[in-house]
Amino acid sequence: MFVRLSRPIEFQAIDEKPVDLIFLLLIPPDAGNEHVAALAAISRRLRDPDFTQRLRKADTAEEVLALFADS
């Protein structure tokens, strides 16, 4: 699940910036380590300032999905 907050929250992040993009991965207990690859892929994309800017400007779920599909 992806959530973009309209008002960022303070979260003591490493970069000291408020958090406005949140991802939630729901993983079954017997899924093994598959979620680690998904988390790593999301993390890599979020380190790209251009990507996060486009993510913040996306107006629809389809646009968000397209951003991740293109990467």
RALINTA-V179280 format. One record per residue. N is the residue number from 0. PSI is psi in whole degrees, 0 to 359 (NA if undefined). OMEGA is omega in radians with two decimals (none if undefined). D_FIRST is the distance of its C-alpha to the first C-alpha in Angstrom with 1 decimal. Layout:
n:N psi:PSI omega:OMEGA d_first:D_FIRST
n:N psi:PSI omega:OMEGA d_first:D_FIRST
//
This chain:
n:0 psi:143 omega:3.11 d_first:0.0
n:1 psi:136 omega:3.09 d_first:3.8
n:2 psi:134 omega:3.02 d_first:6.8
n:3 psi:116 omega:-3.09 d_first:10.3
n:4 psi:139 omega:3.09 d_first:12.9
n:5 psi:332 omega:3.06 d_first:16.2
n:6 psi:111 omega:3.13 d_first:18.1
n:7 psi:153 omega:3.13 d_first:17.3
n:8 psi:149 omega:3.05 d_first:18.0
n:9 psi:136 omega:-3.08 d_first:20.4
n:10 psi:15 omega:-3.11 d_first:19.0
n:11 psi:45 omega:3.14 d_first:22.0
n:12 psi:158 omega:-3.12 d_first:20.2
n:13 psi:321 omega:-3.13 d_first:22.5
n:14 psi:3 omega:3.11 d_first:23.0
n:15 psi:18 omega:3.09 d_first:23.8
n:16 psi:150 omega:3.07 d_first:21.6
n:17 psi:155 omega:-3.09 d_first:19.4
n:18 psi:131 omega:3.07 d_first:15.6
n:19 psi:352 omega:3.10 d_first:13.8
n:20 psi:123 omega:-3.06 d_first:10.7
n:21 psi:133 omega:3.06 d_first:8.1
n:22 psi:142 omega:3.09 d_first:5.6
n:23 psi:124 omega:3.05 d_first:5.0
n:24 psi:123 omega:3.07 d_first:6.6
n:25 psi:115 omega:-3.01 d_first:8.4
n:26 psi:126 omega:3.06 d_first:11.7
n:27 psi:150 omega:-3.08 d_first:14.8
n:28 psi:333 omega:-3.09 d_first:17.8
n:29 psi:19 omega:-3.07 d_first:19.8
n:30 psi:351 omega:-3.12 d_first:17.4
n:31 psi:217 omega:-3.07 d_first:19.5
n:32 psi:15 omega:-3.11 d_first:18.4
n:33 psi:327 omega:-3.11 d_first:16.3
n:34 psi:335 omega:-3.13 d_first:13.2
n:35 psi:319 omega:3.11 d_first:15.6
n:36 psi:319 omega:3.11 d_first:15.9
n:37 psi:315 omega:3.13 d_first:12.2
n:38 psi:320 omega:3.11 d_first:12.1
n:39 psi:319 omega:3.14 d_first:15.4
n:40 psi:316 omega:3.10 d_first:14.5
n:41 psi:315 omega:-3.12 d_first:11.7
n:42 psi:316 omega:3.12 d_first:14.3
n:43 psi:317 omega:-3.12 d_first:17.0
n:44 psi:322 omega:-3.09 d_first:15.6
n:45 psi:347 omega:3.06 d_first:14.9
n:46 psi:350 omega:-3.13 d_first:18.5
n:47 psi:111 omega:-3.09 d_first:19.7
n:48 psi:326 omega:3.11 d_first:20.6
n:49 psi:318 omega:3.13 d_first:21.0
n:50 psi:313 omega:-3.12 d_first:17.5
n:51 psi:327 omega:3.08 d_first:16.0
n:52 psi:315 omega:3.12 d_first:18.5
n:53 psi:325 omega:3.10 d_first:17.6
n:54 psi:319 omega:3.13 d_first:13.9
n:55 psi:333 omega:-3.11 d_first:15.1
n:56 psi:351 omega:-3.13 d_first:17.4
n:57 psi:133 omega:-3.08 d_first:15.2
n:58 psi:340 omega:-3.07 d_first:15.9
n:59 psi:163 omega:3.07 d_first:13.8
n:60 psi:325 omega:3.13 d_first:10.7
n:61 psi:321 omega:3.11 d_first:13.3
n:62 psi:320 omega:3.11 d_first:14.4
n:63 psi:314 omega:3.13 d_first:11.2
n:64 psi:319 omega:3.14 d_first:11.2
n:65 psi:321 omega:3.11 d_first:14.9
n:66 psi:316 omega:-3.14 d_first:14.7
n:67 psi:327 omega:3.12 d_first:12.9
n:68 psi:328 omega:-3.12 d_first:15.2
n:69 psi:345 omega:-3.07 d_first:18.2
n:70 psi:NA omega:none d_first:17.7
//
